[in-house]
């Protein structure tokens, strides 16, 4: 992934709950097939990937239930807001992802959608296993302890 200081790098949408709801084992940068009105809407920054997921169907990788707001200037050449969008990966990576989600409880979760340094829309997906409620509580307690520790170190 590109440096955060790169002027062309821009985060479009981030799934902040993904790391709270899933144990992310590995992640992968993939391309996404978009129409012109979808890219223009993304440049304005109107999208959401929080409720979406990725799925391997028919030998292809798909992003399902992602939201890209309609672009008003597109008129009749617009796009559907919650359309299934094809993700671009190599055959080798696709077979690795297929094997990963074949295991019990594994799923493909979109983590962040961004423009890379060349201005191309990329999506980072993670292979994750869902957390139980106790695991979520432990994660939250660990985060709270880290904050409290920082406060104590600042005080003295």
C-alpha positions in Angstrom: 0.0 0.0 0.0 1.2 3.5 -0.7 2.6 5.9 1.9 0.1 8.1 3.7 2.2 11.1 2.7 1.7 10.4 -1.0 -0.5 13.3 -2.4 -2.5 10.9 -4.7 -3.3 8.4 -1.9 -6.8 9.0 -0.5 -8.9 6.8 1.6 -12.5 6.7 0.2 -14.2 4.4 2.7 -13.0 2.4 5.7 -14.7 -0.5 7.6 -13.7 0.5 11.1 -15.8 -2.3 12.7 -14.1 -5.1 10.8 -11.2 -5.5 13.2 -13.6 -5.3 16.1 -15.9 -8.0 14.7 -13.3 -10.3 13.1 -9.9 -11.8 13.8 -8.2 -10.7 10.5 -5.6 -13.4 9.6 -4.4 -11.9 6.3 -5.2 -9.1 3.9 -4.9 -8.6 0.2 -5.1 -5.6 -2.1 -7.5 -6.2 -5.0 -8.7 -4.1 -7.9 -12.4 -3.3 -8.5 -14.4 -2.9 -11.8 -16.3 0.4 -11.8 -18.2 2.5 -14.3 -17.3 6.2 -14.9 -20.1 7.5 -12.7 -19.1 5.3 -9.8 -15.5 6.6 -10.0 -16.7 10.2 -10.1 -18.9 9.6 -7.1 -16.0 8.0 -5.2 -13.8 11.1 -6.0 -16.4 13.1 -4.2 -16.1 10.6 -1.3 -19.6 9.2 -1.2 -19.4 5.5 -0.4 -19.8 3.0 2.4 -18.3 -0.5 2.7 -19.3 -1.2 6.4 -22.2 -3.6 5.6 -20.5 -5.3 2.6 -18.6 -8.6 2.2 -16.8 -10.4 -0.6 -17.7 -13.8 -2.0 -16.3 -16.2 -4.5 -19.0 -17.2 -7.0 -18.6 -18.9 -10.3 -14.8 -18.7 -10.2 -14.9 -14.9 -9.7 -14.6 -12.7 -6.7 -17.5 -10.3 -6.0 -18.0 -7.4 -3.6 -21.6 -7.6 -2.4 -23.8 -4.9 -0.7 -21.3 -2.0 -1.0 -22.8 1.5 -1.4 -21.7 4.1 -3.9 -23.9 7.1 -4.0 -25.4 8.1 -7.3 -23.6 10.8 -9.3 -26.2 13.4 -10.1 -24.4 14.8 -13.2 -24.4 11.3 -14.8 -28.1 11.6 -15.6 -29.4 8.5 -17.4 -25.9 7.0 -17.6 -25.7 6.6 -13.8 -25.2 3.4 -11.8 -27.0 1.2 -9.3 -26.1 2.1 -5.7 -25.8 -1.4 -4.3 -24.8 -3.4 -7.3 -22.5 -6.4 -7.1 -19.1 -5.3 -8.2 -16.4 -7.6 -9.6 -13.1 -7.7 -7.8 -9.9 -8.3 -9.8 -7.4 -10.9 -8.4 -5.0 -13.4 -10.0 -6.1 -17.0 -10.3 -3.5 -18.0 -7.7 -4.9 -15.5 -5.1 -8.5 -16.5 -6.0 -7.7 -20.2 -5.2 -6.0 -19.2 -2.0 -9.0 -17.1 -1.0 -11.4 -20.0 -2.0 -9.5 -22.4 0.3 -9.4 -19.9 3.1 -13.2 -19.3 3.2 -13.7 -23.0 2.8 -12.5 -23.4 6.4 -15.1 -23.2 9.1 -16.2 -19.6 10.1 -13.9 -17.8 7.7 -15.2 -14.9 5.6 -13.8 -12.1 3.3 -14.3 -8.7 4.8 -13.5 -5.4 3.0 -11.2 -3.3 5.2 -10.5 -0.1 3.3 -11.3 1.4 -0.2 -8.8 3.9 -1.5 -7.2 5.6 -4.5 -3.6 4.4 -4.8 -0.7 6.6 -5.8 -1.6 6.2 -9.5 -5.2 7.3 -8.9 -6.7 3.8 -9.3 -9.4 2.6 -6.9 -8.2 -0.4 -4.8 -9.8 -2.4 -2.1 -8.1 -4.1 0.8 -9.9 -7.3 1.8 -9.1 -9.4 4.9 -9.6 -13.1 5.5 -11.2 -13.1 8.9 -12.9 -15.3 11.5 -15.9 -13.9 13.4 -15.3 -13.0 17.1 -17.5 -14.2 19.9 -19.0 -11.7 22.4 -16.3 -12.6 25.0 -13.6 -12.0 22.4 -15.0 -8.5 21.7 -15.1 -7.7 25.4 -11.5 -8.8 25.7 -10.5 -6.6 22.8 -12.3 -3.6 24.3 -10.8 -4.2 27.7 -7.3 -4.3 26.2 -7.9 -1.1 24.3 -9.2 0.6 27.4 -6.2 -0.5 29.4 -3.9 0.9 26.8 -5.6 4.3 27.0 -5.5 4.2 30.8 -1.8 3.3 30.7 -1.1 6.2 28.4 -2.9 8.6 30.7 -0.9 7.4 33.7 2.4 7.8 31.8 1.4 11.4 30.9 0.5 12.3 34.5 3.7 11.2 35.9 
